[in-house]
Amino acid sequence: MKAFYSIFLLSVILFSCVNSSVKNENKVSISSPDEKIRVSVFPDSTGLIKYQINFLEVSHAESEILAPSDLGLSFRESDFSAIAEIIAAEGPVQHTEDYSLHAGKSTKIAVAYNEVKLRVKTTTDSELAIVFRVFNDGVAFRYEIPQLDAYDSITLIEDHTTFNVAHGNAWMQKYDSVAADWRPAYEQPYEKVPVGQDSPDSFGWCFPATFEKDHHWLLITEANVGRNYCAAHLQQNSENGIYGMKLPEEGEANGVGNRFPVSQLPLQTSWRVMVVGDELKDLVESNLVSHVADPAAYTAHYAVPGKSSWSWWSNQNGPWSIDEYRSYIDLSAALGWKYSLIDVEWHKQSGEEMKELISYANEKDVDVWLWFNSGGPNNTVRIWGPYDSLWDAQTRKRALHQVAEWGAAGVKVDFFNSDNQRLINHYIDLLEDAHAEGLMVNFHGCTMPRGWSRTYPNLMTMEAVLGAEAYGFKESYPEMAPVLNCIYPYTRNIVGPLDYTPVTLSDNKFPHITTNAHELALAVIFESGIVHMADKVSSYKSQPDQVKAFLSAVPAAWDEIKFIQGYPGEEVVLARRKGEQWFVAGINGTGQARTISLSADVLDFIDQEVVIIADGEEQQAFKIQETSANNISLLLPPYGGFVAYEL
């Protein structure tokens, strides 16, 4: 009872402080539960309301993470762009929550945050609310537009939110042009650029973007995009380090859908998310994107993470035969992988053949995924099918029911080409209709994760990355790959599952310069609920027994992640745990050898003998050892890597 009274009294004091500051200064501050992160909302010298994020140092000095930044939205029917006054504040209220994910960097998650809901007024006397949540690893906020007397729905035409980073380094990805029929907006390479550098063209920058500023780290993205909205990205120009929001491009998705979303009222927008820390581990280990996603819309006990064989990487031209499909199913069975993905053009087999093939897989305890083109009129890709099966609701439900009847476990759906509201609804339609048939989903040629893995638990992974398939069509990719592999853990993979299709130990059209130990390590470095092992059957069968044992043992979903060391574009070393077993992996993204020292204090979570698979002396060879040493030193050659795991 005393504890309850103390908490109640503290809440009253905090509430009084907030309302006092509103009344006297029109300023609100809210801190994270551990009081390291502080958001301030206040009028600037022009009288308009801004928000700012500061980090409280051990010395009690404050470091500015975001300088004063703009708030506001413009709709065709009503303008909320110039916020002039805070008229009321509800909170702060502390919330705690526990939830689970089928897959991810952590499957059981506990979260605490402080929330304030501000009622604000614009210069035109329009009223709206802004909800701020402050976590120990960052900040999120969204706008809430109330029911309006004159309108049942409103059309967003501009988001005035800005992120004033001011200065530092940035790792950013250029947003693709609308003419990119073969790729979505998230398959350009990430680059390290100075904060404030403009995107090369008017299409702007993608989410997420990672920043280094005065020995602090910041990742900016958005989350919980729903049917009532669209997804956004960042504008081209960022003068003085001020990044603005940009709506989907005109003409995306082959002209299907409107770049301006029409939202029913009342409206809650997506969350603007800023992951914050004074160490890279704060970003890499964060689950903030899923924290602000809606809870699971349904239960999906059938959604089971796992590894999958995949034929397309090594044979992109086809045609594929039933015997070839069977060889990949046999590979999965031999290595204990749960799945095998049947990619493009499977529909050229008869329905009876596909049913028999899936039955053959099931007899070997392997489940099958089937590929679909998402279109429809939303894309012009017609050389690969099946297409025109998933766009129309009735046709989609019929197609998903058919493959579920055959015994398929999931569908991989490709080529979306837009973030507009019509396509956001297409993603959600697919997830819900797949769930009705007990099917998991993998999105390719798609937007980047926005928290949907929590809300729709049959969503197992998403592409939105320039991944290993580029070895088959992009001549410059081998030179990019080692650097990109050391950027993705600090950018794209922070916000959700990454279907990179890793562990290519043989060469494709354009040979890789990474070592095989580097490639092997990607099975741990990258997180994906379904890990599509991309190489051909003969390559995996020819590997040493210890390598095959690792490929059998490495999980696809994790209970815990620990960032050990690294820097974007240069190096990354991570540890991941499944149950009681730990896996450690590291990769070198540079052309110089690097020494990795795993000391006893780093490896205090490993308390038994480990297998280490590292680079051998000969090109692409492995050096394999078993050791119980608690101090391990490894020399990673240029573009090298290693894995270490408990027996």
Legacy VTK file of the C-alpha trace (Angstrom):
# vtk DataFile Version 3.0
C-alpha trace
ASCII
DATASET POLYDATA
POINTS 647 float
0.000 0.000 0.000
2.848 2.387 0.804
4.425 1.658 -2.588
1.122 2.377 -4.315
0.723 5.646 -2.382
4.287 6.709 -3.281
3.726 6.028 -6.973
0.396 7.857 -6.865
1.938 10.862 -5.113
4.830 10.969 -7.585
2.376 10.878 -10.486
0.429 13.786 -8.995
3.638 15.793 -8.548
4.780 15.102 -12.104
1.343 15.910 -13.500
1.296 19.165 -11.518
4.743 20.095 -12.790
3.730 19.568 -16.393
0.513 21.541 -16.077
2.325 24.291 -14.186
4.857 24.626 -16.978
2.061 24.754 -19.541
0.276 27.465 -17.628
3.308 29.598 -16.902
5.748 29.016 -19.738
3.912 27.058 -22.440
6.724 24.511 -22.161
6.679 20.784 -21.410
9.560 18.434 -20.652
9.330 14.665 -20.386
12.134 12.245 -19.527
12.745 8.549 -20.058
12.229 6.200 -17.090
16.004 6.150 -16.489
16.091 9.965 -16.936
18.837 9.849 -19.570
16.732 11.118 -22.467
14.683 14.315 -22.281
12.210 15.740 -24.775
11.291 19.400 -24.508
8.344 20.977 -26.336
8.322 24.776 -26.311
7.821 27.940 -28.387
10.880 29.199 -30.260
11.763 32.832 -30.990
9.080 32.969 -33.711
6.417 31.795 -31.275
5.862 28.415 -32.969
6.040 25.198 -30.956
9.149 23.037 -31.498
10.459 19.841 -29.957
14.034 19.050 -28.914
15.824 15.912 -27.655
18.710 15.993 -25.173
20.806 13.245 -23.593
21.828 13.487 -19.942
25.462 12.520 -19.447
26.975 10.806 -16.407
28.477 14.210 -15.552
24.895 15.591 -15.550
25.690 17.796 -18.515
23.195 17.610 -21.378
24.108 16.809 -24.987
21.819 17.948 -27.763
20.656 15.024 -29.923
18.075 16.942 -31.955
18.092 20.727 -32.065
14.681 22.462 -32.059
12.628 20.808 -34.800
9.295 21.548 -36.448
5.897 19.981 -35.827
2.742 20.096 -37.915
0.647 18.688 -40.771
-1.262 20.203 -43.659
-4.473 18.682 -44.984
-6.447 19.781 -47.997
-9.432 20.497 -45.759
-7.713 21.913 -42.672
-4.290 23.305 -41.798
-2.368 22.135 -38.723
1.034 23.345 -39.926
1.832 26.196 -37.556
1.419 25.133 -33.921
1.350 28.195 -31.721
0.242 27.116 -28.260
0.145 24.186 -25.841
-3.271 24.433 -24.237
-3.207 21.314 -22.044
-0.986 18.379 -21.139
-2.066 14.975 -19.885
0.690 13.184 -17.989
3.404 12.210 -17.750
2.112 8.702 -17.182
4.510 5.780 -16.864
3.577 2.625 -18.725
5.070 -0.854 -18.616
4.316 -3.666 -20.995
5.444 -7.209 -21.781
4.917 -8.767 -25.187
6.297 -11.535 -27.377
7.358 -11.819 -31.011
7.560 -14.964 -33.130
10.929 -13.839 -34.453
13.352 -10.997 -33.993
16.465 -9.936 -32.101
14.477 -10.667 -28.906
11.331 -12.770 -28.677
10.213 -11.823 -25.157
10.268 -8.094 -24.552
9.662 -5.886 -21.518
9.308 -2.166 -22.073
8.744 0.934 -19.970
8.080 4.480 -21.144
6.701 7.823 -20.036
3.906 9.393 -22.077
2.537 12.893 -22.380
-0.400 13.869 -24.545
-0.344 17.530 -25.533
-3.398 19.373 -26.745
-2.149 22.131 -28.995
-3.616 24.965 -31.020
-2.441 26.294 -34.382
-2.231 29.897 -35.568
-5.611 29.317 -37.269
-7.166 28.134 -33.970
-7.377 24.512 -35.116
-6.798 21.997 -32.322
-5.039 18.620 -32.392
-3.080 16.404 -30.040
0.546 15.247 -30.110
1.499 12.171 -28.094
5.122 11.802 -26.994
6.522 8.557 -25.587
10.017 8.572 -24.133
11.798 5.240 -23.681
15.216 4.437 -22.251
16.429 3.945 -25.825
14.614 6.706 -27.643
11.577 8.825 -28.439
8.436 8.401 -30.512
5.588 10.795 -31.230
2.473 10.913 -33.365
-0.294 13.349 -34.227
-3.956 12.797 -33.377
-6.581 14.716 -35.353
-10.018 14.780 -33.689
-13.380 14.398 -35.335
-14.163 17.610 -37.228
-17.675 18.966 -37.600
-17.277 19.756 -41.284
-15.517 16.570 -42.459
-15.600 12.796 -42.018
-12.224 12.403 -43.741
-9.275 14.599 -44.630
-6.476 14.396 -47.214
-2.863 14.854 -46.088
-0.865 17.028 -48.478
2.274 17.801 -46.425
3.999 16.631 -43.259
5.911 19.529 -41.722
7.793 17.412 -39.165
11.548 17.968 -39.224
14.539 16.361 -37.543
17.240 18.955 -36.838
20.393 16.854 -36.502
22.571 19.935 -37.155
25.928 18.224 -37.806
27.850 14.944 -37.742
28.021 11.817 -39.901
25.099 10.031 -41.521
24.529 6.604 -43.080
21.749 7.015 -45.609
20.110 5.264 -48.538
18.872 7.079 -51.632
15.170 6.629 -52.378
14.672 4.998 -55.786
12.988 6.731 -58.676
9.392 5.948 -59.643
10.623 4.361 -62.869
12.217 1.498 -60.956
9.936 -1.355 -62.067
12.462 -3.975 -60.999
13.111 -2.651 -57.563
11.247 -0.810 -54.812
12.468 2.285 -53.028
14.783 0.422 -50.646
17.463 -1.330 -52.694
20.042 1.377 -53.236
23.349 1.102 -51.323
23.760 2.893 -48.018
26.438 5.610 -48.005
28.326 7.454 -45.299
27.751 11.172 -45.909
28.099 14.377 -43.882
24.935 15.444 -42.093
23.183 17.969 -44.321
24.323 16.521 -47.642
21.468 16.476 -50.123
20.247 13.301 -51.765
21.533 12.951 -55.350
18.051 13.538 -56.785
14.661 14.932 -55.845
13.334 11.593 -54.586
15.167 12.050 -51.294
16.423 9.619 -48.656
14.927 6.446 -47.194
14.065 5.502 -43.667
15.841 4.382 -41.549
18.784 6.775 -41.361
21.548 6.560 -38.757
23.533 9.539 -37.440
26.690 9.980 -35.361
26.790 13.304 -33.540
29.211 14.322 -30.804
29.845 10.730 -29.689
26.126 9.970 -29.618
24.024 7.866 -31.965
20.609 8.454 -33.468
18.419 6.430 -35.823
15.339 8.051 -37.394
12.474 6.055 -38.882
8.696 5.657 -38.684
6.486 2.849 -37.431
2.930 1.533 -37.158
1.740 2.680 -40.556
-1.863 1.543 -40.924
-4.708 1.506 -43.434
-5.634 5.095 -42.637
-2.290 6.526 -43.773
0.707 6.190 -46.079
4.403 5.566 -45.423
6.905 8.396 -45.841
10.605 9.033 -46.356
12.983 12.002 -46.087
13.240 14.991 -48.420
16.163 15.589 -50.762
17.371 18.814 -49.161
18.622 18.998 -45.583
20.170 22.442 -45.296
21.954 22.946 -41.969
21.231 19.318 -41.094
17.434 19.734 -40.988
15.665 16.711 -42.490
12.023 16.963 -43.551
9.354 14.362 -44.296
8.310 13.485 -47.843
5.172 11.676 -48.973
5.237 8.901 -51.606
6.222 9.961 -55.086
3.718 10.759 -57.811
3.444 7.861 -60.255
4.648 5.121 -57.923
3.134 1.639 -58.354
2.614 2.243 -62.066
0.244 5.084 -61.199
-1.997 2.991 -58.927
-3.077 4.890 -55.821
-2.727 8.500 -54.700
0.380 9.878 -53.026
-1.908 11.860 -50.702
-3.652 9.581 -48.189
-7.328 10.090 -47.417
-7.808 9.433 -43.713
-11.042 8.793 -41.845
-11.487 10.850 -38.692
-10.511 10.698 -35.921
-6.946 10.038 -37.162
-3.860 8.712 -35.416
-0.813 9.065 -37.655
2.132 6.698 -37.780
4.847 7.185 -35.147
7.967 9.207 -35.881
10.672 7.182 -34.135
14.118 8.244 -32.926
16.349 5.601 -31.351
18.947 7.362 -29.180
22.073 6.307 -27.308
25.593 7.193 -26.318
26.804 3.814 -27.599
26.089 1.857 -30.761
24.744 -0.986 -28.643
21.791 1.229 -27.718
20.741 1.292 -31.375
21.656 -2.252 -32.370
19.873 -3.872 -29.409
16.784 -1.645 -29.602
13.233 -2.924 -30.205
11.681 0.534 -30.166
10.005 0.111 -33.571
8.017 -2.872 -32.316
7.318 -1.113 -28.982
5.108 1.447 -30.744
3.460 -1.010 -33.129
-0.086 -2.112 -32.407
-0.347 -5.372 -30.452
-0.941 -8.576 -32.396
-4.176 -8.434 -34.380
-4.482 -12.211 -34.160
-2.722 -15.324 -32.900
-0.577 -17.210 -35.424
0.657 -20.422 -33.802
1.520 -21.740 -37.277
4.139 -18.995 -37.743
7.385 -20.783 -36.928
10.817 -19.252 -37.701
13.334 -21.367 -39.576
15.925 -21.733 -42.307
15.070 -22.406 -45.927
16.817 -23.672 -49.030
16.325 -21.533 -52.138
17.035 -22.348 -55.768
16.691 -18.971 -57.514
20.066 -17.464 -56.551
22.012 -20.174 -58.344
19.567 -20.620 -61.248
17.838 -17.375 -62.130
17.011 -18.274 -65.703
15.168 -21.576 -65.223
13.082 -23.344 -66.268
12.912 -25.331 -63.073
11.886 -28.942 -62.932
10.198 -31.027 -60.261
13.472 -32.905 -59.830
15.365 -29.676 -59.198
12.802 -28.573 -56.628
13.183 -31.952 -54.949
16.962 -31.566 -54.738
16.530 -28.405 -52.642
13.916 -30.085 -50.483
16.382 -32.940 -49.946
19.061 -30.394 -48.969
16.756 -28.902 -46.331
15.993 -32.373 -44.993
19.696 -33.300 -44.838
20.684 -30.123 -42.946
17.649 -30.011 -40.698
16.256 -26.838 -42.266
12.538 -26.418 -41.778
11.667 -24.926 -45.174
12.316 -24.867 -48.904
11.254 -21.930 -51.080
9.894 -22.624 -54.562
10.440 -19.366 -56.418
9.218 -17.884 -59.718
7.383 -19.828 -62.432
6.265 -22.740 -60.268
2.774 -22.166 -61.638
3.890 -23.718 -64.924
3.737 -27.069 -63.154
0.290 -28.625 -62.865
-1.665 -28.313 -59.660
-1.401 -32.041 -59.115
2.399 -31.890 -59.526
2.652 -29.084 -56.968
0.456 -30.962 -54.523
2.633 -34.065 -54.892
5.827 -32.005 -54.518
4.610 -30.427 -51.283
3.542 -33.827 -50.029
7.030 -35.138 -50.846
8.535 -32.300 -48.781
6.194 -32.857 -45.855
7.159 -36.527 -45.721
10.721 -35.319 -45.111
9.585 -32.858 -42.401
10.164 -29.907 -44.752
7.517 -27.250 -45.372
7.274 -25.333 -48.640
6.938 -21.646 -49.467
5.656 -20.448 -52.857
6.526 -17.196 -54.677
3.953 -14.764 -56.110
4.132 -11.532 -58.082
2.094 -8.946 -56.137
0.506 -7.448 -59.292
-2.020 -6.488 -60.536
-1.818 -3.177 -62.166
0.667 -1.906 -59.574
3.700 -3.190 -61.484
4.695 -3.938 -65.065
6.836 -7.007 -64.349
5.303 -9.782 -66.404
8.170 -12.112 -67.303
7.868 -13.918 -63.960
4.729 -15.384 -62.500
2.335 -16.220 -61.120
0.996 -12.672 -61.397
-2.502 -11.163 -61.341
-3.335 -13.644 -58.560
-3.158 -11.480 -55.446
-4.437 -8.000 -56.319
-8.181 -8.501 -56.568
-9.615 -9.581 -53.199
-11.670 -12.506 -54.470
-8.885 -13.812 -56.705
-6.336 -13.401 -53.903
-8.392 -15.352 -51.404
-8.933 -18.108 -53.947
-5.190 -18.350 -54.749
-4.144 -18.401 -51.096
-6.764 -21.013 -50.300
-5.486 -23.192 -53.138
-1.837 -23.213 -52.036
-2.890 -23.772 -48.421
-4.920 -26.788 -49.535
-1.816 -28.157 -51.258
-0.043 -27.901 -47.893
2.139 -24.795 -48.428
3.396 -23.091 -45.271
3.891 -19.567 -46.610
4.011 -17.196 -49.559
6.757 -14.869 -50.753
5.173 -11.848 -52.443
7.266 -9.586 -54.681
7.216 -6.220 -56.544
5.155 -3.636 -54.638
6.834 -0.440 -55.878
5.172 2.137 -53.627
4.529 3.378 -50.098
1.219 5.030 -50.985
-1.967 4.311 -49.054
-3.344 1.909 -51.672
-0.232 -0.270 -51.445
-0.120 -0.080 -47.630
-3.619 -1.548 -47.699
-2.450 -4.206 -50.157
0.254 -5.332 -47.713
-2.271 -5.569 -44.882
-4.866 -7.323 -47.058
-2.263 -9.943 -47.951
-1.276 -10.493 -44.325
-4.857 -10.847 -43.142
-5.960 -13.081 -46.011
-2.845 -15.252 -45.611
-3.618 -15.591 -41.902
-7.124 -16.798 -42.738
-5.445 -19.726 -44.521
-2.738 -20.297 -41.896
0.032 -18.999 -44.194
3.186 -17.078 -43.281
4.321 -14.144 -45.448
7.637 -12.852 -46.778
7.537 -9.492 -48.598
10.091 -8.784 -51.354
10.528 -5.771 -53.592
8.826 -3.992 -50.725
8.878 -1.193 -48.206
11.098 -1.431 -45.143
9.732 -2.820 -41.831
7.436 -0.512 -39.913
6.544 -2.647 -36.882
4.155 -4.975 -38.714
5.913 -8.112 -37.422
4.310 -7.436 -34.050
0.847 -6.506 -35.329
0.673 -9.234 -37.971
2.622 -12.165 -36.504
2.506 -14.214 -39.720
4.873 -11.650 -41.299
8.228 -13.407 -40.959
10.635 -11.288 -42.982
10.983 -8.490 -45.533
13.607 -7.674 -48.151
14.054 -3.881 -48.554
17.807 -4.349 -48.901
20.433 -4.599 -51.605
21.279 -8.184 -50.720
23.130 -11.219 -52.002
20.935 -11.648 -55.071
22.780 -8.611 -56.494
25.770 -10.903 -57.143
23.734 -12.098 -60.111
22.989 -8.744 -61.769
25.038 -5.840 -60.350
28.679 -5.761 -61.436
29.656 -3.236 -58.757
28.081 -5.221 -55.932
31.066 -7.384 -54.893
33.053 -4.239 -54.040
30.092 -2.792 -52.133
29.091 -5.934 -50.249
31.672 -6.013 -47.422
30.979 -2.383 -46.521
27.200 -2.745 -46.815
27.262 -5.894 -44.691
28.904 -3.776 -41.981
26.314 -0.994 -42.349
23.051 -2.967 -42.302
23.312 -4.000 -38.613
23.494 -0.277 -37.727
20.684 0.817 -40.046
18.165 -1.394 -41.830
18.269 -4.481 -39.558
17.658 -2.357 -36.441
14.068 -1.697 -37.522
13.008 -5.241 -38.454
13.785 -8.560 -40.173
16.192 -8.491 -43.115
15.847 -11.070 -45.891
19.360 -10.646 -47.259
19.517 -14.307 -48.457
22.956 -14.973 -46.907
25.689 -17.644 -46.843
26.684 -17.713 -50.512
29.847 -19.806 -50.388
30.171 -20.244 -54.153
30.299 -17.505 -56.781
27.501 -16.166 -58.924
27.848 -14.073 -62.090
29.986 -11.523 -60.233
32.345 -13.259 -57.737
32.381 -12.082 -54.148
35.526 -10.650 -52.536
34.362 -11.468 -49.019
35.786 -14.644 -47.516
33.645 -17.699 -46.931
33.957 -17.163 -43.169
32.535 -13.658 -43.688
29.640 -15.139 -45.661
29.022 -17.797 -43.014
28.917 -15.166 -40.280
26.005 -13.381 -41.982
23.690 -16.130 -40.705
24.228 -14.624 -37.230
24.943 -10.993 -38.111
21.606 -10.528 -39.925
18.265 -11.268 -38.282
15.390 -12.702 -40.316
12.485 -14.857 -39.187
13.010 -17.005 -42.259
16.677 -17.276 -43.273
16.914 -18.152 -46.950
20.247 -19.903 -47.440
20.940 -18.779 -50.963
23.617 -21.113 -52.327
23.216 -24.199 -54.504
22.922 -27.769 -53.289
26.411 -28.867 -54.366
28.052 -25.930 -52.551
26.498 -26.741 -49.184
27.079 -30.488 -49.568
30.793 -29.922 -50.226
31.427 -27.981 -47.004
33.378 -29.436 -44.048
31.285 -31.316 -41.522
31.729 -28.608 -38.876
30.410 -25.969 -41.290
27.383 -28.098 -42.102
26.877 -28.646 -38.372
26.850 -24.868 -37.860
24.369 -24.398 -40.712
22.120 -26.958 -39.046
22.474 -25.447 -35.576
22.190 -21.695 -36.182
18.664 -20.428 -35.294
16.430 -18.065 -37.250
14.884 -16.395 -34.176
16.647 -15.211 -31.068
15.965 -14.612 -27.391
18.700 -12.032 -26.806
21.246 -9.909 -28.653
24.482 -8.359 -27.382
26.467 -5.848 -29.395
30.170 -6.436 -28.761
32.056 -4.028 -30.997
32.202 -2.367 -34.389
31.619 0.753 -36.446
29.352 1.277 -39.472
31.005 0.253 -42.727
34.085 -1.168 -41.016
33.302 -3.943 -38.554
30.561 -5.604 -36.569
30.736 -8.259 -33.846
27.473 -9.522 -32.322
26.413 -12.244 -29.916
22.962 -13.806 -30.079
21.302 -16.308 -27.776
18.651 -18.933 -28.415
17.633 -20.757 -25.253
20.870 -21.512 -23.407
23.080 -21.501 -26.510
25.117 -18.491 -27.619
26.411 -17.704 -31.106
29.043 -15.008 -31.740
29.932 -13.690 -35.186
32.061 -10.921 -36.615
32.848 -9.509 -40.053
35.487 -7.161 -41.436
34.247 -4.687 -44.043
37.652 -3.194 -44.832
40.599 -4.092 -47.029
42.952 -4.262 -44.027
43.338 -7.119 -41.571
41.780 -6.512 -38.153
42.322 -8.269 -34.831
39.238 -9.199 -32.831
39.838 -9.916 -29.148
37.086 -11.703 -27.301
38.165 -11.432 -23.682
36.754 -13.161 -20.633
34.617 -10.171 -19.657
33.128 -10.055 -23.165
32.485 -13.793 -23.216
31.202 -14.074 -19.662
27.970 -15.493 -21.046
29.796 -18.449 -22.638
30.700 -21.044 -20.047
31.530 -24.131 -22.077
33.511 -25.357 -25.062
33.020 -23.473 -28.305
33.576 -24.183 -31.977
35.291 -21.370 -33.893
35.054 -21.241 -37.681
37.336 -18.566 -39.080
39.391 -17.859 -42.195
42.066 -20.330 -43.196
45.367 -19.503 -44.817
44.207 -20.435 -48.311
41.691 -18.316 -50.184
38.090 -19.118 -49.118
39.269 -21.927 -46.813
38.090 -22.343 -43.241
40.119 -22.723 -40.067
38.101 -24.715 -37.537
38.970 -25.252 -33.898
37.324 -26.280 -30.639
38.437 -24.475 -27.516
37.427 -23.837 -23.932
39.615 -20.729 -23.678
37.924 -17.642 -22.291
40.273 -15.266 -24.087
40.080 -15.592 -27.863
42.069 -13.517 -30.353
41.275 -13.750 -34.057
42.949 -12.100 -37.032
40.302 -11.251 -39.599
41.855 -10.841 -43.041
40.528 -8.210 -45.434
36.756 -8.800 -45.848
37.028 -11.757 -43.471
34.860 -13.069 -40.677
34.250 -15.740 -38.060
31.569 -17.566 -36.104
31.889 -19.090 -32.641
29.190 -21.073 -30.922
28.688 -23.220 -27.877
28.582 -26.966 -28.325
LINES 1 648
647 0 1 2 3 4 5 6 7 8 9 10 11 12 13 14 15 16 17 18 19 20 21 22 23 24 25 26 27 28 29 30 31 32 33 34 35 36 37 38 39 40 41 42 43 44 45 46 47 48 49 50 51 52 53 54 55 56 57 58 59 60 61 62 63 64 65 66 67 68 69 70 71 72 73 74 75 76 77 78 79 80 81 82 83 84 85 86 87 88 89 90 91 92 93 94 95 96 97 98 99 100 101 102 103 104 105 106 107 108 109 110 111 112 113 114 115 116 117 118 119 120 121 122 123 124 125 126 127 128 129 130 131 132 133 134 135 136 137 138 139 140 141 142 143 144 145 146 147 148 149 150 151 152 153 154 155 156 157 158 159 160 161 162 163 164 165 166 167 168 169 170 171 172 173 174 175 176 177 178 179 180 181 182 183 184 185 186 187 188 189 190 191 192 193 194 195 196 197 198 199 200 201 202 203 204 205 206 207 208 209 210 211 212 213 214 215 216 217 218 219 220 221 222 223 224 225 226 227 228 229 230 231 232 233 234 235 236 237 238 239 240 241 242 243 244 245 246 247 248 249 250 251 252 253 254 255 256 257 258 259 260 261 262 263 264 265 266 267 268 269 270 271 272 273 274 275 276 277 278 279 280 281 282 283 284 285 286 287 288 289 290 291 292 293 294 295 296 297 298 299 300 301 302 303 304 305 306 307 308 309 310 311 312 313 314 315 316 317 318 319 320 321 322 323 324 325 326 327 328 329 330 331 332 333 334 335 336 337 338 339 340 341 342 343 344 345 346 347 348 349 350 351 352 353 354 355 356 357 358 359 360 361 362 363 364 365 366 367 368 369 370 371 372 373 374 375 376 377 378 379 380 381 382 383 384 385 386 387 388 389 390 391 392 393 394 395 396 397 398 399 400 401 402 403 404 405 406 407 408 409 410 411 412 413 414 415 416 417 418 419 420 421 422 423 424 425 426 427 428 429 430 431 432 433 434 435 436 437 438 439 440 441 442 443 444 445 446 447 448 449 450 451 452 453 454 455 456 457 458 459 460 461 462 463 464 465 466 467 468 469 470 471 472 473 474 475 476 477 478 479 480 481 482 483 484 485 486 487 488 489 490 491 492 493 494 495 496 497 498 499 500 501 502 503 504 505 506 507 508 509 510 511 512 513 514 515 516 517 518 519 520 521 522 523 524 525 526 527 528 529 530 531 532 533 534 535 536 537 538 539 540 541 542 543 544 545 546 547 548 549 550 551 552 553 554 555 556 557 558 559 560 561 562 563 564 565 566 567 568 569 570 571 572 573 574 575 576 577 578 579 580 581 582 583 584 585 586 587 588 589 590 591 592 593 594 595 596 597 598 599 600 601 602 603 604 605 606 607 608 609 610 611 612 613 614 615 616 617 618 619 620 621 622 623 624 625 626 627 628 629 630 631 632 633 634 635 636 637 638 639 640 641 642 643 644 645 646
